[in-house]
Amino acid sequence: MGKPKRKKNKSGGGYTPPPTDPAAEIAALRELRTSLSAERAGPEWGAIQKAMVKAGIDSSQVARAVAGRDLELIDRLIDHLENPELPVEPSQPEVEPGPEIPEEVLRDAMRAFRKRVKLTKLDHESKLARSPLSSGKSADFEAILPPNQFPPEVWRSLADRGALESTGGGFYRVPVTRREF
């Protein structure tokens, strides 16, 4: 005796969420916003993140605002939801100028960075880490983490001067410049 046949589900028979009222969503977001504090992490941040994504706000901007505990950005995102003509400009954290870094430290840091790039390139082109049947291939990495023997302020200073180019996430690369003849 065989198993009884299963009935096939008809298409379109799933759950359809009820239509939401944009004004009610904005009021709920403003209510959640009043309970937030930049100094305190808690379930309120998760609740506002879920509500903002559900309301249709760009999830990358919501994630940036929640991860950075940026109350101003959250206010701008809610205002943008209410009035789409308002621009949403991510707030730039104010970078305080650090202590003056001596030229010899910057020179040594650039020397260490170039050496790290050279060694990383050699490592990527090496045959040792690959199959013996394959040949080495050219290195195709864009940026590297700088040597940790120098503090991040040194690398930021070199990027500000144009000696390095920051690619984000703590990665830097030597800028590619074309010479005009």
Buried (B, 14 or more C-beta within 10 A) or exposed (E): EEEEEEEEEEEEEEEEEEEEEEEEBBEBBEEBBEEBEEEEEEEBBEBBBEBBBEBEBEEEBBEBBBEBBBBEBBBBBBBBBBEEEEEBEBEEEEEEEEEEBEEEEBEBBBEBBEEBBEEBBEEBBEEEEEEEEEEEEEEEEEBBEBBEEBEEEBBBBBBEEEBBBBEEEEBBBBEEEEEEE
